[in-house]
Amino acid sequence: MRFLFSHRLWFALARLPFRYAERPLPFTPPCPICGQASLVHISAGKRTMDYMGCEMIALHNALHFIHCPRPLGSIIETFERRRWLMLGGHWGADPYAIGRYLQEDGISFSEFAGKKQFSAFADAVNHPENRVFVLSYWLGDSVFSGAHAVTLVRREDRLWAYNLFNQQTAPVAVTALSDILAPEGFIVGYALGGVVHEA
C-alpha cells in the first residue's frame, strides 16, 4: 500500500495551508546536523524540527556539503511559506519539495523518483566519485510507519549518512543503501552537483 503513496501527487495533496510567523531561530545549530533530536526547540509549522524536520535538515546539510550553505531558518520559512509541510507539519514535509527548492535556487541536481528508479539512484550512490545525495524513504511496511530523509555523502570512496537516527551525534558509515532501506521503500533521491568538502 505504501507504494501508492510514494507518488509526488499524494504528497502535494497532503499539504495544507496554515498561518506561519516569521521568527528567529533560538540558536544557530552547527552544520552539518547529525541528528534532529538536537533541534527540539526549533519550530516548523505546528510541530518542532526534532519531530518532523528531516527533509529540511537533509536539504540544509546537502547545501552545506556543496558549498552553497543556506540558514536553516530560511529553509524552514521557505517550506512554511510555500506550503510544503504536510498537515501543517504533523506528517512532516513533502520530500519532492527538496527538488523544487534546488531548482528554484539554481542548483544542479538529478532526481530519481519511485521504485523504478531506485537502481539508478543506487548506482549513482555507489559510484566512487565524491558526491552529495538526499534520500527519502518509508521507514516500514506501511505509510503509518512514517517516512524519513537523510543526507548521504560519498567521500574518499566511503559513504556517510547524516541524521540517519534522531539521536545521532556523528556521521554514520554506510556500506550500501540496503543497510538503510529495501528498494520498495524508496520514495525519491537527489544527486546534487558540486564538489564535496569536509564537514
C-alpha positions in Angstrom: 0.0 0.0 0.0 2.8 2.5 0.8 4.0 2.4 -2.8 0.7 4.0 -3.9 1.7 6.9 -1.6 5.2 7.4 -3.0 4.0 9.5 -5.9 4.5 13.2 -5.8 0.8 13.9 -6.2 -0.1 12.2 -2.9 2.4 14.4 -1.0 1.1 17.5 -2.8 -2.5 16.6 -1.7 -1.4 16.3 1.9 -0.1 19.9 2.0 -2.5 22.2 3.8 -2.2 26.0 4.2 -1.7 27.3 7.7 -0.6 30.6 9.3 3.1 30.8 9.8 5.0 33.5 11.7 8.5 34.7 10.8 10.6 34.0 13.9 14.3 33.9 14.5 15.8 30.6 15.5 16.6 30.3 19.2 20.1 29.2 18.3 22.1 28.5 15.2 22.8 24.8 15.0 26.2 23.6 14.0 26.4 22.3 10.4 26.2 19.6 9.4 23.3 18.5 11.6 24.0 14.8 12.6 20.7 14.1 14.5 17.5 16.0 14.6 16.9 15.4 18.3 19.1 18.4 19.0 16.5 20.7 17.3 13.7 20.1 19.9 13.3 23.8 20.5 13.0 24.9 16.8 9.5 25.2 15.5 8.5 24.3 12.0 4.8 24.6 11.1 2.7 23.3 14.0 5.5 20.9 15.3 9.2 21.0 16.1 12.1 20.0 14.0 13.0 17.0 16.2 9.6 15.5 15.3 9.3 16.4 11.6 12.3 18.3 10.2 14.2 15.5 8.4 13.6 16.8 4.9 14.7 20.4 5.8 17.7 19.0 7.7 18.7 16.8 4.7 18.5 19.8 2.4 20.4 22.0 4.8 23.2 19.5 5.2 23.4 18.8 1.4 23.7 22.5 0.6 26.5 22.8 3.2 28.5 20.0 1.6 28.3 21.5 -1.9 29.5 25.0 -0.7 26.0 26.6 -1.1 25.0 27.0 2.6 21.6 28.4 3.5 20.5 29.3 7.0 18.2 26.7 8.5 15.7 29.4 9.5 15.5 30.4 5.8 14.8 26.9 4.7 12.1 26.4 7.3 10.5 29.7 6.4 10.5 28.7 2.7 8.9 25.3 3.4 6.2 27.0 5.5 5.5 29.8 3.1 5.4 27.5 0.1 3.1 25.1 1.9 5.5 22.3 1.6 4.6 20.9 5.1 2.1 18.2 5.2 -0.9 18.7 7.5 1.0 21.7 8.9 4.0 19.6 9.8 2.1 16.8 11.6 3.0 14.5 8.7 6.4 16.0 8.0 7.3 17.8 4.8 6.9 16.9 1.1 10.1 15.2 0.0 9.6 16.4 -3.6 9.8 19.9 -2.3 13.6 19.4 -2.0 13.8 19.2 -5.7 11.6 22.3 -6.1 13.9 24.2 -3.7 17.1 23.1 -5.5 15.6 24.0 -8.9 14.4 27.4 -7.8 17.7 28.1 -6.2 19.5 27.3 -9.4 21.4 24.3 -8.0 22.1 21.5 -10.4 20.8 18.0 -9.4 19.4 14.8 -10.7 16.2 13.4 -9.4 15.4 9.7 -9.1 11.7 9.1 -8.2 9.9 5.9 -7.4 10.7 2.3 -7.2 11.6 2.0 -10.9 14.5 4.5 -10.4 15.9 3.0 -7.3 18.6 1.0 -9.0 19.7 4.1 -11.0 19.9 6.0 -7.7 21.9 3.2 -6.1 24.3 3.1 -9.0 24.9 6.9 -8.6 25.4 6.5 -4.8 27.8 3.6 -5.4 29.9 5.5 -7.9 33.3 6.2 -6.3 33.1 9.9 -7.3 32.7 12.3 -4.3 29.1 13.4 -4.4 26.2 14.5 -2.1 22.8 12.9 -2.1 19.5 13.3 -0.4 17.4 10.1 0.2 13.8 10.0 1.2 12.2 6.6 2.1 9.5 4.8 4.0 10.6 3.5 7.4 8.4 0.4 7.5 5.8 -1.6 5.6 3.0 1.0 5.6 2.6 4.7 5.3 1.7 4.8 9.0 5.3 3.8 10.0 6.4 7.2 8.6 9.0 8.4 6.1 12.5 9.8 6.7 15.1 11.8 4.7 18.8 11.7 5.1 21.9 13.3 3.6 24.4 10.9 2.1 28.0 12.0 1.4 30.4 9.9 -0.7 33.9 10.9 0.3 37.1 9.1 -0.4 35.2 6.0 -1.5 33.2 5.8 1.7 29.5 6.6 2.2 28.5 8.6 5.3 24.9 9.2 6.5 23.8 12.3 8.4 20.6 12.3 10.5 20.0 8.6 9.9 18.9 8.4 13.6 17.3 11.1 15.7 19.9 10.8 18.5 22.9 10.6 16.1 25.9 12.8 17.1 28.3 11.9 14.4 28.1 10.7 10.7 27.5 7.0 10.3 29.4 4.9 7.8 27.1 3.0 5.5 28.3 0.2 3.3 25.3 0.1 1.0 21.8 1.5 0.5 20.4 -1.9 1.5 21.7 -1.1 5.1 19.1 1.7 5.2 16.1 0.6 3.1 14.6 -2.0 0.8 14.1 -0.9 -2.8 10.3 -1.0 -2.2 10.7 1.7 0.5 12.3 4.2 -1.8 10.4 7.5 -2.4 12.8 9.9 -4.1 16.5 10.6 -4.2 18.6 13.5 -5.4 22.2 13.6 -6.5 23.5 17.2 -6.2 26.0 18.8 -8.4 29.1 20.5 -6.9 32.2 19.3 -5.1 32.2 17.7 -1.7 34.1 19.5 1.0 35.0 18.3 4.5 32.5 18.9 7.3 
